[in-house]
Amino acid sequence: LGMAIVPSEDADSYRYFIQCLKQHEALRVFFGNPNLVVVTDRGKALIAAIESEFPLAHHRWCALHLLGNVPSPKMSQDDVYLYWKIVKSSTRAEFEHLMRRLKSKHPNAHAYLSDVPPTQWSNWAQPKSSWGQTCNNMAERGVKALGSDVDNGRRCDACKMIGRYTTLQQGRFDR
């Protein structure tokens, strides 16, 4: 949707960014939708800004970020496949069955995910439809385009970073 250069990733900066987006006429209509679902990572500052600026929206947490935060040991491919089935489960019974399977295969992942309310990450428990969106892929694509070392990207000169991202995106459109 946009980009902002701000002093830090705190709640005030996120609120400022959202308020700027809300000034756009087409986005005002979109953001005013009572069925709005916002998908982000679990950053505390971002959570506070979403609650403040979109009080009626459902704030869903990115399933890709949750997967990345599962404690060691690393999940096997089968465990990851099971995780995505849990994310996309459509009934409570299916969710609970798959969570029991995960508990037997990867107790650490089960314990971690059990502490996260299913309303925040599993399709069956969504209070509002997210139309199958389970992660904030657009943001993840941007991060991947900038490089795998996100912290290094955050330390680089902002203008160079924006230029690099723009150049990479332009190359994709030219193909």
Solvent accessible surface area in square Angstrom, and as a share of the most:
residue,aa,sasa,rsa
1,L,164,0.82
2,G,49,0.47
3,M,106,0.47
4,A,41,0.32
5,I,118,0.60
6,V,48,0.28
7,P,136,0.85
8,S,54,0.35
9,E,102,0.46
10,D,60,0.31
11,A,21,0.17
12,D,97,0.50
13,S,12,0.08
14,Y,48,0.18
15,R,62,0.23
16,Y,122,0.46
17,F,51,0.21
18,I,10,0.05
19,Q,82,0.36
20,C,53,0.32
21,L,24,0.12
22,K,57,0.24
23,Q,129,0.57
24,H,108,0.48
25,E,128,0.58
26,A,65,0.50
27,L,35,0.17
28,R,126,0.46
29,V,117,0.67
30,F,112,0.47
31,F,25,0.10
32,G,59,0.57
33,N,71,0.37
34,P,90,0.57
35,N,99,0.51
36,L,14,0.07
37,V,30,0.17
38,V,24,0.14
39,V,29,0.17
40,T,13,0.08
41,D,46,0.24
42,R,87,0.32
43,G,31,0.30
44,K,175,0.74
45,A,25,0.19
46,L,28,0.14
47,I,37,0.19
48,A,41,0.32
49,A,0,0.00
50,I,8,0.04
51,E,113,0.51
52,S,60,0.38
53,E,23,0.10
54,F,16,0.07
55,P,102,0.64
56,L,136,0.68
57,A,22,0.17
58,H,16,0.07
59,H,19,0.09
60,R,0,0.00
61,W,33,0.12
62,C,0,0.00
63,A,0,0.00
64,L,60,0.30
65,H,53,0.24
66,L,0,0.00
67,L,32,0.16
68,G,65,0.62
69,N,88,0.45
70,V,22,0.12
71,P,58,0.37
72,S,87,0.56
73,P,88,0.55
74,K,187,0.79
75,M,18,0.08
76,S,58,0.37
77,Q,150,0.67
78,D,97,0.51
79,D,11,0.06
80,V,35,0.20
81,Y,145,0.55
82,L,2,0.01
83,Y,0,0.00
84,W,58,0.20
85,K,75,0.32
86,I,0,0.00
87,V,0,0.00
88,K,115,0.49
89,S,1,0.01
90,S,85,0.55
91,T,72,0.42
92,R,148,0.54
93,A,73,0.57
94,E,66,0.29
95,F,18,0.07
96,E,67,0.30
97,H,88,0.39
98,L,5,0.03
99,M,14,0.06
100,R,149,0.54
101,R,103,0.38
102,L,0,0.00
103,K,115,0.49
104,S,95,0.61
105,K,91,0.39
106,H,8,0.04
107,P,85,0.54
108,N,63,0.32
109,A,0,0.00
110,H,35,0.16
111,A,58,0.45
112,Y,44,0.17
113,L,1,0.01
114,S,63,0.41
115,D,122,0.63
116,V,3,0.02
117,P,65,0.41
118,P,43,0.27
119,T,54,0.31
120,Q,28,0.12
121,W,1,0.00
122,S,0,0.00
123,N,43,0.22
124,W,63,0.22
125,A,15,0.12
126,Q,28,0.13
127,P,88,0.55
128,K,49,0.21
129,S,61,0.40
130,S,11,0.07
131,W,218,0.76
132,G,51,0.49
133,Q,104,0.46
134,T,11,0.07
135,C,17,0.10
136,N,29,0.15
137,N,60,0.31
138,M,146,0.65
139,A,54,0.42
140,E,29,0.13
141,R,131,0.48
142,G,12,0.11
143,V,51,0.29
144,K,145,0.61
145,A,8,0.06
146,L,39,0.19
147,G,21,0.20
148,S,116,0.75
149,D,80,0.42
150,V,52,0.30
151,D,81,0.42
152,N,82,0.42
153,G,16,0.15
154,R,148,0.54
155,R,176,0.64
156,C,54,0.32
157,D,76,0.39
158,A,34,0.27
159,C,98,0.59
160,K,147,0.62
161,M,49,0.22
162,I,53,0.27
163,G,35,0.33
164,R,131,0.48
165,Y,60,0.23
166,T,78,0.46
167,T,97,0.56
168,L,67,0.33
169,Q,35,0.16
170,Q,95,0.42
171,G,30,0.29
172,R,113,0.41
173,F,153,0.64
174,D,104,0.54
175,R,228,0.83
